[in-house]
Amino acid sequence: MKNYAGTGRGRVEGMDKATGRAKYAADYYEDNMLYIALVRSPYAHARILSVDTSQVPHPEWVWTCKDIVKNNVQDILPDQPLLAEDKVRFMGEPVAVVAAETPEEAKSAAATVSVEYEPLTVVTDALMAARSGCIRVHEHTDNDVIHFENEKGNVAEGFAGSDLIVEDDFYTPVQDHGYMEPEACLAKIDDEGRLLVYTSTQNVFHDLRMVCDITGLDESQVHIQAATVGGGFGGKDGNTAQLYPALAAWKTKRPCKLVFTRQESLATTYKRHAVYMHVKMGFKKDGKIVAFEGSGYLDTGAYGGLGPAVLSLFSEHFAGPYNIPNVKIDSHLCYTNKPVAHAMRGFGAPQGAFATEMLISRAARELKLDPLEIRYMNGIEQGDSGGIGQKMRHYVDFKGALKLIEQSELWQERKNNKDPYVGYGIAGGHLSCGLGKNIPDKARARIEEKDGHYTIYLGLVDIGQGSRTALQAMAAEELDTDFNNVTLIMADTDTTPDCGSTAGSRSTFIGGNAMLDAINRFKKGEKGMGEADFPESEESFPIAGFPHAMYTFIAQAVKLRVDPVTGQVTLLDIVAATEAGRIINPLSMAGQIQGGVAMSAGYAFGENCQFRDGRLLNDSMSTYLMPTAMDLPQITSLHVDGYEPSGPMGVKGAAEVSTVSIAPAIGAAINEVSKGRLNKLPFDIETILNGLM
């Protein structure tokens, strides 16, 4: 029997990426190709009084909202037009599409489109948006577009019986995905007269539906194929660059290409939700958490997008991976005049974890308890209920992750630390897997065999997380064949079955289950088509996707040093212990952990989209500061030896959980050195310095 699952293996596409053979969307080129430029709004909030395209050199190559069959972008909230009609709601919102023979000519042609605006008051943040009397971003609905409330147990009684109550206000900022590859797409008419679109995406079938909407074509007339994706992290799960060249190619019958500049990508595309929070927690003297009350105002930007789902995950994870008897959640999703906040790795969980974990560390200090022990005492277990009452019916070993941290060299040396400027911090976290309650969460797979070689067809996209390698390893083991005797064809609407989005830490779980089902049917002599459903929670709330039936757990620990003169923080060591069921590829898992830690270290120290009246001030890589390898220490990835019975070969999803708790672990470590009130991200050097005095 071949054994591939559970052993470290390099990416099957690794050499193609390292040598430049991999073909990204921006690498596609066709003769007779037109280049696309977007006419973008210079205002964050304004009425459109007129659009004049008469000066465009080629008037047949400019399109406005009037040229779109269905001017709406499919999402949970169907509130966003592809091209603005009566109003613009964020700076850089597209008003028209222009094509030309060269990129320079396209940019010049876009500048000839004259748009007359009537500027309106800019709604700058979620707290302003929620105030009574604030100007509405959308005329027909309040800015506070979705409000969720829930109480588990009796919070008032919980606080009345508490020996210690800690509470504070917290803030987490807008964060950009920062993928190496900006948004890009090439569209053309193929030899059969169909619209063929090569794009950087996380869901080719969602792209198919959106392209059909805007063009009026039926699905048989459109073919979407994912190019190699240079990072997604949620930011390529929706309308990015693909719809504009698709529209232009269908109208002109010529190949059309669009590649966003880095400035466009930073200033106008999807972002992480900024959140204002207030959290209050009650503890017994022994450290037992007896009450949690949290409120949050999420900034969803100009349009709702996936905001309702982010709100639900924020609420669902807010109280952390702890067994707390009394929990009250009050959360709001608010429109502002910023770019659309959408899916981003962690999907609402890192924001709430920052507030909750910082308070737990504060309570541990005040109660003179070990910060790891207080988390272990309260850690959730199988059979317990989460913060909104959802039952943990799956495999759970958060405490096992904490034990791994406790046994680590980093945490053991904490006991003997003599340097007053070196601090150690820990934080826990969890993240749901799958799309959640009441959202169809299915996948199908097909297997074919020819001359002893197996080809498996899956509609999922590998956006860099390593699912292609993991799935190939699982297939080879199940088929008892050599690893290289299996080929995966992925993310092509013509040849692969619809598997939904590469999102929600679901790809390996649901794709693997569908694939193994197909293999088992094939081995029985049946047609090699398999399918799978993601398990659903038995509980239900009135927001779609809420709650989930399964979670992955993590504990993260940090060692750092604070310079007593400058307040500068240097990360010295990081350990992450993950409980994600069985780990199929430990090497890839370590890469996921390291990448997630880097992303959230940036969240802690500098990644902050700064807006003034709706304009992004730091819209280049020289001003939007992201960590490099030089800014990061050794990152050790440990994992619990677990097994989830519902998962393929025992796996859970694991791609996102690494982002959840590193920022509060860093904050807790700083607070071992500085007593500064670290209640907002990114951490402020002045606050750290003042806390040293």
Secondary structure per residue as TSV (DSSP state, phi and psi in degrees):
chain	resnum	aa	ss	phi	psi
A	1	M	-	360.0	127.1
A	2	K	-	-72.9	136.7
A	3	N	-	-122.7	105.7
A	4	Y	-	-114.1	-33.7
A	5	A	T	-68.2	134.7
A	6	G	T	94.1	-2.5
A	7	T	S	-112.9	144.0
A	8	G	-	-69.5	136.8
A	9	R	-	-149.4	136.4
A	10	G	-	-66.3	159.2
A	11	R	-	-64.2	138.9
A	12	V	T	-65.8	-27.7
A	13	E	T	-97.8	6.7
A	14	G	H	-59.3	-46.1
A	15	M	H	-68.4	-34.3
A	16	D	H	-61.8	-40.5
A	17	K	H	-71.7	-40.1
A	18	A	H	-69.4	-31.8
A	19	T	H	-95.5	-8.4
A	20	G	T	91.7	2.4
A	21	R	-	-72.2	-27.6
A	22	A	S	-61.5	138.7
A	23	K	-	-107.1	107.3
A	24	Y	B	-86.4	166.8
A	25	A	G	-57.9	-38.2
A	26	A	G	-69.6	-14.8
A	27	D	G	-82.5	-14.4
A	28	Y	-	-72.3	138.7
A	29	Y	-	-144.6	141.5
A	30	E	-	-133.9	146.0
A	31	D	T	-62.7	151.2
A	32	N	T	64.5	28.7
A	33	M	-	-84.9	140.1
A	34	L	E	-97.9	151.4
A	35	Y	E	-109.4	143.3
A	36	I	E	-105.3	140.8
A	37	A	E	-133.1	149.3
A	38	L	E	-106.0	138.0
A	39	V	E	-86.0	114.5
A	40	R	E	-111.8	148.7
A	41	S	-	-70.6	134.5
A	42	P	S	-84.8	-0.3
A	43	Y	-	-115.3	148.4
A	44	A	S	-82.4	-23.8
A	45	H	S	-155.2	114.4
A	46	A	E	-164.4	152.0
A	47	R	E	-82.2	142.6
A	48	I	E	-91.6	116.2
A	49	L	E	-90.7	-35.7
A	50	S	E	-162.1	153.5
A	51	V	E	-129.6	117.6
A	52	D	E	-112.8	113.7
A	53	T	-	-108.0	12.7
A	54	S	T	-67.0	-20.7
A	55	Q	T	-93.2	-0.2
A	56	V	-	-67.2	130.0
A	57	P	S	-53.8	-39.9
A	58	H	S	-119.1	90.2
A	59	P	G	-60.8	-20.0
A	60	E	G	-77.3	-7.2
A	61	W	G	-112.1	32.6
A	62	V	E	-134.4	137.5
A	63	W	E	-135.2	140.4
A	64	T	-	-120.4	-172.6
A	65	C	G	-57.8	-24.8
A	66	K	G	-70.5	-16.7
A	67	D	G	-96.1	5.7
A	68	I	-	-107.0	131.3
A	69	V	S	-63.1	-50.7
A	70	K	S	-129.7	101.6
A	71	N	-	-85.0	67.1
A	72	N	-	-152.5	137.6
A	73	V	-	-93.9	122.5
A	74	Q	-	-63.3	127.5
A	75	D	S	-163.1	-179.9
A	76	I	S	-59.0	-46.9
A	77	L	B	-101.5	113.3
A	78	P	-	-82.6	62.6
A	79	D	-	-114.5	1.9
A	80	Q	-	-111.0	123.6
A	81	P	-	-78.6	153.5
A	82	L	S	-67.1	-44.5
A	83	L	S	-124.3	132.5
A	84	A	-	-58.8	143.6
A	85	E	S	-107.1	-79.0
A	86	D	S	-93.7	-14.0
A	87	K	E	-157.0	147.7
A	88	V	E	-108.5	144.1
A	89	R	-	-123.5	-3.2
A	90	F	S	-152.1	152.9
A	91	M	T	-68.3	126.3
A	92	G	T	96.5	0.9
A	93	E	-	-61.9	131.8
A	94	P	E	-68.7	136.3
A	95	V	E	-113.2	-29.7
A	96	A	E	-152.4	161.1
A	97	V	E	-119.4	133.4
A	98	V	E	-126.9	141.2
A	99	A	E	-119.8	150.6
A	100	A	E	-157.8	174.4
A	101	E	S	-73.7	-25.2
A	102	T	S	-135.7	160.4
A	103	P	H	-58.8	-38.1
A	104	E	H	-67.0	-42.3
A	105	E	H	-66.0	-35.7
A	106	A	H	-63.9	-43.1
A	107	K	H	-64.1	-41.2
A	108	S	H	-66.1	-41.1
A	109	A	H	-64.1	-38.7
A	110	A	H	-61.6	-34.8
A	111	A	H	-69.0	-17.2
A	112	T	T	-84.7	-10.8
A	113	V	-	-75.0	123.9
A	114	S	E	-103.9	120.2
A	115	V	E	-120.1	128.4
A	116	E	E	-99.1	127.4
A	117	Y	E	-119.0	154.0
A	118	E	E	-116.3	102.9
A	119	P	E	-61.3	145.1
A	120	L	-	-123.3	166.2
A	121	T	-	-60.0	135.4
A	122	V	-	-89.7	127.3
A	123	V	-	-86.6	110.5
A	124	T	-	-89.8	-27.3
A	125	D	S	-155.7	172.3
A	126	A	H	-66.8	-34.0
A	127	L	H	-68.8	-41.3
A	128	M	H	-62.3	-43.2
A	129	A	H	-59.1	-36.6
A	130	A	H	-82.5	-10.1
A	131	R	S	-69.8	143.2
A	132	S	T	-61.8	134.0
A	133	G	T	88.8	-3.6
A	134	C	-	-66.4	142.0
A	135	I	-	-56.3	141.5
A	136	R	-	-85.5	135.3
A	137	V	S	-70.9	-39.3
A	138	H	S	-117.5	123.3
A	139	E	T	-61.5	-30.1
A	140	H	T	-97.7	9.2
A	141	T	S	-152.1	154.2
A	142	D	-	-66.0	155.4
A	143	N	S	-63.3	-34.4
A	144	D	E	-79.6	80.3
A	145	V	E	-75.9	-33.3
A	146	I	E	-137.0	134.8
A	147	H	E	-129.5	126.5
A	148	F	E	-119.9	133.6
A	149	E	E	-132.7	142.1
A	150	N	E	-158.7	142.3
A	151	E	E	-129.5	128.4
A	152	K	E	-108.9	127.0
A	153	G	S	72.8	-148.7
A	154	N	-	-132.3	101.3
A	155	V	H	-66.1	-39.3
A	156	A	H	-59.7	-44.0
A	157	E	H	-66.0	-36.5
A	158	G	H	-61.8	-44.7
A	159	F	H	-69.6	-35.2
A	160	A	H	-62.6	-29.9
A	161	G	T	-96.6	10.9
A	162	S	-	-86.1	146.1
A	163	D	S	-90.6	-24.8
A	164	L	E	-140.0	132.7
A	165	I	E	-121.8	126.8
A	166	V	E	-120.9	141.7
A	167	E	E	-155.6	157.2
A	168	D	E	-169.9	166.5
A	169	D	E	-94.9	145.4
A	170	F	E	-137.3	156.5
A	171	Y	E	-144.3	134.7
A	172	T	E	-122.3	141.4
A	173	P	-	-90.6	177.8
A	174	V	-	-70.7	132.5
A	175	Q	B	-125.6	142.0
A	176	D	-	-93.1	153.2
A	177	H	-	-67.8	-35.0
A	178	G	-	65.3	29.5
A	179	Y	-	-68.0	151.5
A	180	M	S	-64.7	-35.4
A	181	E	S	-97.2	118.4
A	182	P	-	-70.5	169.6
A	183	E	-	-63.0	136.3
A	184	A	E	-156.7	155.9
A	185	C	E	-163.3	145.7
A	186	L	E	-126.8	132.8
A	187	A	E	-126.7	146.5
A	188	K	E	-155.0	170.8
A	189	I	E	-95.4	124.7
A	190	D	-	-82.7	-177.5
A	191	D	T	-64.6	-19.4
A	192	E	T	-95.2	4.4
A	193	G	S	83.4	12.3
A	194	R	-	-94.4	158.6
A	195	L	E	-85.3	116.8
A	196	L	E	-110.3	127.2
A	197	V	E	-125.1	121.3
A	198	Y	E	-102.6	123.6
A	199	T	E	-148.0	157.8
A	200	S	-	-88.6	110.3
A	201	T	-	-150.5	167.0
A	202	Q	S	-114.3	0.3
A	203	N	-	-162.0	94.7
A	204	V	H	-66.7	-29.4
A	205	F	H	-76.8	-32.3
A	206	H	H	-66.2	-39.9
A	207	D	H	-59.7	-42.3
A	208	L	H	-56.9	-47.5
A	209	R	H	-65.0	-40.4
A	210	M	H	-67.1	-41.7
A	211	V	H	-62.8	-41.4
A	212	C	H	-63.4	-38.1
A	213	D	H	-60.2	-49.4
A	214	I	H	-76.9	-25.6
A	215	T	H	-98.3	-19.7
A	216	G	-	81.7	6.3
A	217	L	-	-78.9	156.7
A	218	D	-	-93.0	167.3
A	219	E	G	-63.8	-24.2
A	220	S	G	-71.2	-15.2
A	221	Q	G	-96.5	1.0
A	222	V	E	-130.1	139.7
A	223	H	E	-131.2	119.6
A	224	I	E	-111.4	132.2
A	225	Q	E	-132.7	128.4
A	226	A	E	-74.3	129.6
A	227	A	-	-77.1	174.9
A	228	T	B	-58.4	134.1
A	229	V	-	-105.2	124.8
A	230	G	S	-91.9	51.3
A	231	G	-	99.2	139.6
A	232	G	-	-131.8	-59.4
A	233	F	T	56.4	23.1
A	234	G	T	100.0	-22.0
A	235	G	T	-75.7	-9.2
A	236	K	T	-115.1	25.0
A	237	D	S	-105.1	75.3
A	238	G	S	152.3	-156.0
A	239	N	S	-80.8	109.3
A	240	T	S	-114.9	-93.0
A	241	A	S	-113.3	-5.2
A	242	Q	S	-76.3	-28.4
A	243	L	H	-77.2	-29.4
A	244	Y	H	-71.1	-50.9
A	245	P	H	-67.6	-28.6
A	246	A	H	-63.0	-45.2
A	247	L	H	-60.5	-48.0
A	248	A	H	-66.0	-40.7
A	249	A	H	-64.8	-39.6
A	250	W	H	-68.2	-36.1
A	251	K	H	-73.3	-40.6
A	252	T	H	-93.9	-19.3
A	253	K	S	62.8	26.5
A	254	R	S	-123.9	153.4
A	255	P	-	-60.5	139.7
A	256	C	E	-134.6	137.8
A	257	K	E	-131.9	140.6
A	258	L	E	-137.2	127.0
A	259	V	E	-129.0	120.7
A	260	F	-	-68.9	142.0
A	261	T	-	-71.0	163.8
A	262	R	H	-63.8	-35.0
A	263	Q	H	-63.5	-43.6
A	264	E	H	-60.8	-43.9
A	265	S	H	-61.5	-45.8
A	266	L	H	-69.5	-41.1
A	267	A	H	-86.1	-20.7
A	268	T	H	-130.1	-7.1
A	269	T	S	-101.6	-178.1
A	270	Y	-	-56.6	149.8
A	271	K	B	-139.4	169.0
A	272	R	B	-78.8	143.0
A	273	H	-	-67.2	126.5
A	274	A	E	-73.3	146.8
A	275	V	E	-140.0	131.3
A	276	Y	E	-96.4	129.8
A	277	M	E	-132.3	151.1
A	278	H	E	-129.9	127.4
A	279	V	E	-129.3	137.1
A	280	K	E	-130.0	131.0
A	281	M	E	-132.8	141.1
A	282	G	E	-113.4	135.6
A	283	F	E	-128.2	149.4
A	284	K	-	-83.4	166.0
A	285	K	T	-59.8	-31.7
A	286	D	T	-80.6	-1.2
A	287	G	S	101.6	-3.6
A	288	K	-	-67.7	129.2
A	289	I	E	-82.9	124.3
A	290	V	E	-114.7	-15.1
A	291	A	E	-152.8	143.1
A	292	F	E	-140.1	130.3
A	293	E	E	-134.9	122.5
A	294	G	E	-138.3	139.7
A	295	S	E	-124.8	148.6
A	296	G	E	-145.9	140.7
A	297	Y	E	-117.9	109.1
A	298	L	E	-95.8	130.5
A	299	D	E	-89.9	104.4
A	300	T	-	-91.8	2.9
A	301	G	T	76.4	-157.0
A	302	A	T	-73.1	-24.9
A	303	Y	S	-136.6	155.1
A	304	G	-	-70.6	-41.2
A	305	G	B	51.4	-126.8
A	306	L	T	-91.0	13.5
A	307	G	H	-52.2	-42.8
A	308	P	H	-58.2	-38.0
A	309	A	H	-71.3	-36.7
A	310	V	H	-65.3	-41.1
A	311	L	H	-59.1	-42.5
A	312	S	H	-67.2	-42.3
A	313	L	H	-67.9	-39.0
A	314	F	H	-56.0	-48.1
A	315	S	H	-65.5	-41.8
A	316	E	H	-65.8	-32.8
A	317	H	H	-102.2	-4.0
A	318	F	T	-56.4	-43.3
A	319	A	T	-80.0	-2.3
A	320	G	-	81.7	179.1
A	321	P	S	-83.6	57.3
A	322	Y	B	-130.8	152.4
A	323	N	-	-92.5	90.9
A	324	I	-	-111.8	122.9
A	325	P	S	-71.2	-27.5
A	326	N	-	-127.8	113.6
A	327	V	E	-137.4	131.1
A	328	K	E	-126.8	127.5
A	329	I	E	-120.1	135.8
A	330	D	E	-138.6	107.4
A	331	S	E	-131.2	148.6
A	332	H	E	-133.6	139.7
A	333	L	E	-109.5	122.1
A	334	C	E	-125.0	136.8
A	335	Y	-	-75.5	139.1
A	336	T	-	-138.3	176.6
A	337	N	S	-96.5	59.8
A	338	K	S	-123.7	166.9
A	339	P	S	-55.7	158.1
A	340	V	-	-64.7	126.2
A	341	A	B	-85.0	137.7
A	342	H	-	-144.6	-143.6
A	343	A	-	-78.3	134.4
A	344	M	-	-149.7	141.7
A	345	R	T	-35.6	114.5
A	346	G	T	105.8	-29.2
A	347	F	T	54.4	47.1
A	348	G	T	101.9	-24.3
A	349	A	H	-70.1	-39.9
A	350	P	H	-62.2	-32.5
A	351	Q	H	-64.9	-51.9
A	352	G	H	-65.6	-37.2
A	353	A	H	-62.5	-34.8
A	354	F	H	-58.6	-49.1
A	355	A	H	-66.3	-49.9
A	356	T	H	-65.9	-45.5
A	357	E	H	-68.9	-34.5
A	358	M	H	-63.5	-38.8
A	359	L	H	-70.1	-36.9
A	360	I	H	-63.1	-42.4
A	361	S	H	-63.9	-38.2
A	362	R	H	-63.8	-44.2
A	363	A	H	-63.3	-38.9
A	364	A	H	-60.4	-41.1
A	365	R	H	-64.5	-44.8
A	366	E	H	-68.4	-32.2
A	367	L	H	-89.4	-1.7
A	368	K	T	57.6	46.0
A	369	L	-	-114.1	154.1
A	370	D	-	-66.5	131.2
A	371	P	H	-66.1	-24.8
A	372	L	H	-77.9	-41.7
A	373	E	H	-64.1	-37.5
A	374	I	H	-65.6	-32.7
A	375	R	H	-74.3	-39.3
A	376	Y	H	-63.8	-41.8
A	377	M	H	-59.3	-36.7
A	378	N	H	-99.9	-2.3
A	379	G	B	-58.0	138.9
A	380	I	-	-73.6	148.7
A	381	E	-	-130.9	166.1
A	382	Q	T	-57.4	132.2
A	383	G	T	97.6	-19.9
A	384	D	-	-74.5	171.9
A	385	S	B	-113.4	144.3
A	386	G	-	-80.2	-169.8
A	387	G	T	-62.7	-26.1
A	388	I	T	-108.9	13.4
A	389	G	S	95.9	2.1
A	390	Q	-	-72.4	135.6
A	391	K	B	-80.5	140.6
A	392	M	-	-90.3	86.0
A	393	R	-	-92.4	-9.6
A	394	H	S	-95.8	-175.1
A	395	Y	-	-69.1	129.6
A	396	V	-	-135.4	125.8
A	397	D	-	-146.2	56.5
A	398	F	H	-60.4	-38.1
A	399	K	H	-65.2	-31.1
A	400	G	H	-64.0	-37.2
A	401	A	H	-65.1	-41.6
A	402	L	H	-63.1	-37.8
A	403	K	H	-63.5	-38.8
A	404	L	H	-63.4	-38.8
A	405	I	H	-64.7	-43.9
A	406	E	H	-59.3	-36.8
A	407	Q	H	-83.4	-8.9
A	408	S	S	-70.0	155.3
A	409	E	H	-60.8	-39.3
A	410	L	H	-57.7	-49.1
A	411	W	H	-75.0	-30.6
A	412	Q	H	-68.0	-37.6
A	413	E	H	-73.1	-16.1
A	414	R	H	-57.3	-34.8
A	415	K	T	-62.7	-28.2
A	416	N	T	-109.8	10.4
A	417	N	-	-66.4	130.2
A	418	K	-	-114.5	-6.6
A	419	D	-	-83.5	116.5
A	420	P	T	-68.7	-12.5
A	421	Y	T	-104.2	6.6
A	422	V	E	-104.1	128.6
A	423	G	E	-124.5	154.8
A	424	Y	E	-124.3	136.6
A	425	G	E	-138.3	155.3
A	426	I	E	-138.4	150.5
A	427	A	E	-151.8	151.6
A	428	G	E	-110.1	162.0
A	429	G	E	-162.8	165.9
A	430	H	E	-149.9	160.1
A	431	L	E	-148.0	136.7
A	432	S	E	-68.4	157.5
A	433	C	-	-117.0	138.5
A	434	G	S	92.7	179.2
A	435	L	S	-88.2	-17.2
A	436	G	-	97.0	177.8
A	437	K	T	-59.2	134.7
A	438	N	T	72.1	6.9
A	439	I	S	-108.5	124.4
A	440	P	-	-54.5	125.6
A	441	D	-	-134.6	79.7
A	442	K	E	-126.0	162.4
A	443	A	E	-148.8	150.4
A	444	R	E	-129.9	152.6
A	445	A	E	-142.6	154.6
A	446	R	E	-133.7	141.2
A	447	I	E	-122.5	139.3
A	448	E	E	-130.6	151.6
A	449	E	E	-130.0	134.7
A	450	K	E	-145.1	123.3
A	451	D	T	53.5	37.9
A	452	G	T	80.3	2.8
A	453	H	E	-106.7	139.3
A	454	Y	E	-107.1	133.8
A	455	T	E	-120.6	128.3
A	456	I	E	-115.5	133.6
A	457	Y	E	-111.6	123.2
A	458	L	E	-137.8	137.1
A	459	G	-	-82.1	2.1
A	460	L	-	-76.7	159.9
A	461	V	-	-111.1	133.3
A	462	D	-	-87.9	109.7
A	463	I	-	-97.8	17.1
A	464	G	S	115.6	-3.4
A	465	Q	S	-84.4	-8.9
A	466	G	S	94.5	15.3
A	467	S	H	-66.1	-33.1
A	468	R	H	-59.8	-45.5
A	469	T	H	-67.7	-43.9
A	470	A	H	-63.4	-43.9
A	471	L	H	-67.6	-37.8
A	472	Q	H	-65.0	-39.1
A	473	A	H	-63.9	-43.5
A	474	M	H	-63.7	-41.7
A	475	A	H	-65.2	-44.3
A	476	A	H	-62.2	-40.1
A	477	E	H	-66.6	-44.3
A	478	E	H	-65.7	-33.3
A	479	L	H	-86.2	-8.0
A	480	D	T	54.1	52.0
A	481	T	S	-134.3	169.7
A	482	D	-	-63.9	147.8
A	483	F	G	-55.4	-43.8
A	484	N	G	-78.2	1.4
A	485	N	G	-90.2	8.6
A	486	V	E	-125.4	134.8
A	487	T	E	-122.7	136.3
A	488	L	E	-106.1	128.0
A	489	I	E	-105.1	123.8
A	490	M	E	-130.1	149.3
A	491	A	S	58.1	58.7
A	492	D	B	-141.4	116.7
A	493	T	T	-67.2	-17.1
A	494	D	T	-83.0	-33.5
A	495	T	T	-117.4	-18.7
A	496	T	S	-111.4	147.4
A	497	P	-	-71.7	153.8
A	498	D	-	-69.3	123.2
A	499	C	-	-118.5	6.9
A	500	G	-	78.6	-165.2
A	501	S	-	-84.1	148.1
A	502	T	S	-80.6	87.5
A	503	A	-	-163.4	165.5
A	504	G	T	67.1	24.1
A	505	S	T	49.4	46.5
A	506	R	-	-115.7	-14.2
A	507	S	I	-60.1	-55.6
A	508	T	I	-67.1	-36.1
A	509	F	I	-64.4	-61.1
A	510	I	I	-78.5	-36.5
A	511	G	I	-64.8	-39.7
A	512	G	H	-64.5	-42.5
A	513	N	H	-63.9	-42.5
A	514	A	H	-64.5	-41.4
A	515	M	H	-65.7	-44.9
A	516	L	H	-65.6	-34.3
A	517	D	H	-63.1	-43.0
A	518	A	H	-63.0	-41.9
A	519	I	H	-64.3	-44.2
A	520	N	H	-63.7	-39.2
A	521	R	H	-65.1	-41.7
A	522	F	H	-60.9	-42.8
A	523	K	H	-67.7	-23.0
A	524	K	T	-85.3	0.2
A	525	G	T	87.4	7.2
A	526	E	S	-87.1	174.2
A	527	K	-	-63.5	133.1
A	528	G	S	-79.0	54.2
A	529	M	E	-116.8	125.7
A	530	G	E	-124.2	163.5
A	531	E	E	-149.1	163.4
A	532	A	E	-152.5	150.2
A	533	D	E	-116.6	145.2
A	534	F	-	-80.6	137.1
A	535	P	-	-59.2	147.4
A	536	E	-	-112.0	147.5
A	537	S	-	-65.7	149.7
A	538	E	S	-77.1	-23.3
A	539	E	-	-82.5	158.8
A	540	S	-	-148.0	143.0
A	541	F	-	-126.5	164.6
A	542	P	S	-75.0	4.4
A	543	I	S	-104.9	128.9
A	544	A	T	-58.8	144.1
A	545	G	T	80.1	29.2
A	546	F	-	-148.7	117.9
A	547	P	S	-95.4	-165.0
A	548	H	-	-107.3	164.1
A	549	A	S	-99.1	-5.1
A	550	M	-	-151.3	145.6
A	551	Y	E	-138.4	148.7
A	552	T	E	-103.7	146.9
A	553	F	E	-122.3	153.4
A	554	I	E	-149.8	148.5
A	555	A	E	-128.3	133.9
A	556	Q	E	-129.1	136.5
A	557	A	E	-127.1	146.9
A	558	V	E	-132.7	139.5
A	559	K	E	-117.2	132.2
A	560	L	E	-148.6	168.9
A	561	R	E	-129.3	135.8
A	562	V	E	-103.4	123.3
A	563	D	-	-70.4	120.5
A	564	P	T	-70.1	-15.0
A	565	V	T	-92.5	-44.8
A	566	T	T	-101.6	-19.6
A	567	G	-	80.2	-0.6
A	568	Q	-	-64.0	136.8
A	569	V	E	-103.7	130.0
A	570	T	E	-115.0	120.5
A	571	L	E	-74.9	130.2
A	572	L	E	-107.9	-31.5
A	573	D	E	-166.3	144.9
A	574	I	E	-139.4	135.4
A	575	V	E	-126.6	133.1
A	576	A	E	-123.7	131.9
A	577	A	E	-119.3	120.3
A	578	T	E	-114.2	138.9
A	579	E	E	-111.8	100.8
A	580	A	-	-128.4	38.3
A	581	G	B	68.1	-143.9
A	582	R	S	-82.8	137.8
A	583	I	-	-94.9	118.6
A	584	I	S	-74.5	-43.7
A	585	N	-	-132.0	94.3
A	586	P	H	-58.6	-31.4
A	587	L	H	-65.9	-46.1
A	588	S	H	-65.6	-38.2
A	589	M	H	-60.7	-42.5
A	590	A	H	-61.9	-38.6
A	591	G	H	-63.7	-39.6
A	592	Q	H	-63.5	-42.8
A	593	I	H	-63.6	-46.3
A	594	Q	H	-62.9	-41.6
A	595	G	H	-65.3	-42.2
A	596	G	H	-66.3	-38.0
A	597	V	H	-63.7	-43.6
A	598	A	H	-60.5	-43.4
A	599	M	H	-61.8	-42.6
A	600	S	H	-84.5	-19.1
A	601	A	H	-66.5	-38.1
A	602	G	H	-62.9	-39.9
A	603	Y	H	-59.4	-36.3
A	604	A	H	-77.3	-31.5
A	605	F	H	-115.4	-8.9
A	606	G	T	-177.6	-17.6
A	607	E	-	-77.1	98.9
A	608	N	-	-146.7	104.5
A	609	C	-	-70.0	110.3
A	610	Q	-	-98.4	122.2
A	611	F	E	-112.6	145.4
A	612	R	E	-130.8	113.4
A	613	D	T	52.0	40.5
A	614	G	T	88.3	-7.7
A	615	R	E	-95.1	128.8
A	616	L	E	-74.3	122.6
A	617	L	S	-83.1	-37.0
A	618	N	-	-104.3	77.5
A	619	D	-	-106.4	30.1
A	620	S	S	-143.2	164.3
A	621	M	T	-70.8	-11.1
A	622	S	T	-84.7	-16.0
A	623	T	T	-118.4	-25.7
A	624	Y	S	-92.1	103.6
A	625	L	-	-91.7	118.5
A	626	M	-	-114.9	147.3
A	627	P	-	-70.3	149.0
A	628	T	-	-111.4	179.6
A	629	A	G	-59.4	-27.9
A	630	M	G	-70.6	-18.2
A	631	D	G	-93.9	-4.4
A	632	L	-	-115.4	145.5
A	633	P	-	-90.2	-169.7
A	634	Q	E	-59.9	135.1
A	635	I	E	-122.5	112.6
A	636	T	E	-96.4	129.1
A	637	S	E	-106.4	116.7
A	638	L	E	-112.1	155.5
A	639	H	E	-145.2	143.8
A	640	V	-	-68.1	138.7
A	641	D	-	-80.5	83.2
A	642	G	-	-113.5	179.2
A	643	Y	-	-157.9	119.7
A	644	E	-	-99.3	112.9
A	645	P	T	-58.9	-29.7
A	646	S	T	-82.9	-9.4
A	647	G	S	-91.3	157.8
A	648	P	G	-67.1	119.0
A	649	M	G	56.5	24.3
A	650	G	G	92.1	10.1
A	651	V	B	-86.1	158.2
A	652	K	-	-118.3	175.5
A	653	G	-	-74.9	148.9
A	654	A	-	-143.5	1.5
A	655	A	S	-71.4	-26.4
A	656	E	S	-107.6	-22.5
A	657	V	G	-63.3	-22.1
A	658	S	G	-65.9	-16.5
A	659	T	G	-85.3	-12.7
A	660	V	S	-72.3	-45.1
A	661	S	S	-122.9	10.5
A	662	I	H	-71.9	-36.7
A	663	A	H	-61.9	-47.8
A	664	P	H	-69.1	-26.0
A	665	A	H	-66.2	-40.4
A	666	I	H	-64.0	-44.4
A	667	G	H	-60.2	-41.1
A	668	A	H	-65.3	-37.6
A	669	A	H	-67.1	-41.5
A	670	I	H	-61.0	-40.5
A	671	N	H	-70.8	-11.4
A	672	E	T	-74.3	-18.5
A	673	V	T	-107.7	-46.2
A	674	S	-	-115.0	139.5
A	675	K	-	-93.4	15.4
A	676	G	-	-60.4	148.5
A	677	R	-	-81.5	93.8
A	678	L	-	-91.7	83.6
A	679	N	-	-117.5	12.1
A	680	K	B	-147.5	152.5
A	681	L	S	-107.1	151.0
A	682	P	S	-69.7	159.0
A	683	F	-	-63.4	143.3
A	684	D	-	-101.7	124.7
A	685	I	H	-61.0	-38.3
A	686	E	H	-61.4	-41.6
A	687	T	H	-63.1	-41.2
A	688	I	H	-64.0	-45.3
A	689	L	H	-62.2	-45.6
A	690	N	H	-61.5	-31.2
A	691	G	H	-74.2	-12.5
A	692	L	H	-83.6	-15.1
A	693	M	-	-81.5	360.0
